[in-house]
Amino acid sequence: MSSINEPQERESTFYDSPYLAEHYDIFCEKHMTEQRIDVPVYWEQLQKIQSSAPQQPFVVLDVGTGTGRILHGLASQASQESYDLSTVEFIGLEPSQDMLDRAALNSQMDHVGRVAWEQGTALDLVGVPSLEGGAKKVSMLMWAVGSISHLHEPEQPTQFLSQVAKVLLPGTGRVIISISHHLAPKDLKDAAIAPWENPPRLASRAFPDIVYQTTQLETKTVGHVQHDTREVLVIKTLPGGTEVVVEKNLVHFKGRLWKENELVDTAKNAGLELADIINSEREAFYVFQLPA
Ligand SMILES: C[S@@+](CC[C@H](N)C(=O)[O-])C[C@H]1O[C@@H](n2cnc3c(N)ncnc32)[C@H](O)[C@@H]1O
């Protein structure tokens, strides 16, 4: 591989460039194997919540929506089943504009009443423009695929859940939060991530002659935070076959490890009651509600 004009390594969140947004989708396709598929869980919840409370509009807020995988999945499921989403409003909330730009490219959502892709954070749900300062209430709120572990600072889960309590519709509204089993170990010493074999390169479909190459550099557990450092290279093959690195991403993931009952207790302190826990092979979906 040529090192001519190699770009400077940049600190990256894993989600913060047009290349990485595409890489995320390709990575999910490869790794969202049968046991990881979660859209059916959210689909069942949507129908259940809507049948118990057909408010209009029925607002669905997907926190950390990324490239919109879950909302696109729900829209597609509704099409297949001729389920009416014309009074449903989807809001995809996400800090990375690159992920949102990619989410908005998918145009198979004409049958959804309203779709908004909005930049923001889980720590300020009242500030989500479509929620009008908390005046518009959310019927279904989710944060998928264990990503609440991005809140690795000690006070962040409390901040997030108190924001949830401000925007959720009391009584019939539901919050579904996924926690990955591997981030809720029985014992912290079981939390270390096993070093993984570096995966094969993934070919881009959106960018000509581009491949993505990921190398795991280090993993360690410090207190209740799991650290996982990876390098993601974006490599272009030039005419003639020379490979050049066009983007060099250094990603320091920090993932919160959950103590037993921590999420449920934190939610309770924010006024949220546990309604259900749904377990799949890879994650647990905690369902909360606010008293009417
Ligand atoms: C693993 S991805 C999940 C994306 C999508 N929900 C899915 O299931 O494919 C985690 C997402 O959470 C977002 N995220 C990280 N910190 C966040 C925060 N404080 N508030 C909201 N979203 C956040 C990331 O930018 C990323 O897009």
The ligand as an SDF file (V2000), in Angstrom:
LIG
                    3D

 27 29  0  0  0  0  0  0  0  0999 V2000
  -24.4020    1.4600   17.2150 C   0  0  0  0  0  0  0  0  0  0  0  0
  -25.0690    2.9070   16.4890 S   0  0  0  0  0  0  0  0  0  0  0  0
  -26.7830    2.4760   16.3540 C   0  0  0  0  0  0  0  0  0  0  0  0
  -27.4440    3.1400   15.1920 C   0  0  0  0  0  0  0  0  0  0  0  0
  -28.8790    2.6640   14.9330 C   0  0  0  0  0  0  0  0  0  0  0  0
  -29.7510    2.9690   16.0420 N   0  0  0  0  0  0  0  0  0  0  0  0
  -28.9320    1.1740   14.6620 C   0  0  0  0  0  0  0  0  0  0  0  0
  -29.5450    0.4560   15.4510 O   0  0  0  0  0  0  0  0  0  0  0  0
  -28.3460    0.7270   13.6710 O   0  0  0  0  0  0  0  0  0  0  0  0
  -25.0890    4.0410   17.8650 C   0  0  0  0  0  0  0  0  0  0  0  0
  -25.5350    5.4380   17.4930 C   0  0  0  0  0  0  0  0  0  0  0  0
  -25.6730    6.2160   18.6970 O   0  0  0  0  0  0  0  0  0  0  0  0
  -25.2320    7.5270   18.4010 C   0  0  0  0  0  0  0  0  0  0  0  0
  -24.8900    8.2390   19.6490 N   0  0  0  0  0  0  0  0  0  0  0  0
  -23.7080    8.2400   20.3260 C   0  0  0  0  0  0  0  0  0  0  0  0
  -23.7910    9.0380   21.4000 N   0  0  0  0  0  0  0  0  0  0  0  0
  -25.0500    9.5590   21.3990 C   0  0  0  0  0  0  0  0  0  0  0  0
  -25.7350   10.4600   22.2430 C   0  0  0  0  0  0  0  0  0  0  0  0
  -25.1560   10.9970   23.3320 N   0  0  0  0  0  0  0  0  0  0  0  0
  -27.0020   10.7870   21.9330 N   0  0  0  0  0  0  0  0  0  0  0  0
  -27.6130   10.2390   20.8510 C   0  0  0  0  0  0  0  0  0  0  0  0
  -27.0150    9.3870   20.0230 N   0  0  0  0  0  0  0  0  0  0  0  0
  -25.7400    9.0430   20.2850 C   0  0  0  0  0  0  0  0  0  0  0  0
  -24.0280    7.3100   17.4930 C   0  0  0  0  0  0  0  0  0  0  0  0
  -23.6640    8.4780   16.7700 O   0  0  0  0  0  0  0  0  0  0  0  0
  -24.5100    6.1680   16.6250 C   0  0  0  0  0  0  0  0  0  0  0  0
  -25.1180    6.5960   15.4310 O   0  0  0  0  0  0  0  0  0  0  0  0
  1  2  1  0
  2  3  1  0
  2 10  1  0
  3  4  1  0
  4  5  1  0
  5  6  1  0
  5  7  1  0
  7  8  2  0
  7  9  1  0
 10 11  1  0
 11 12  1  0
 11 26  1  0
 12 13  1  0
 13 14  1  0
 13 24  1  0
 14 15  1  0
 14 23  1  0
 15 16  2  0
 16 17  1  0
 17 18  1  0
 17 23  2  0
 18 19  1  0
 18 20  2  0
 20 21  1  0
 21 22  2  0
 22 23  1  0
 24 25  1  0
 24 26  1  0
 26 27  1  0
M  CHG  2   2   1   9  -1
M  END
$$$$
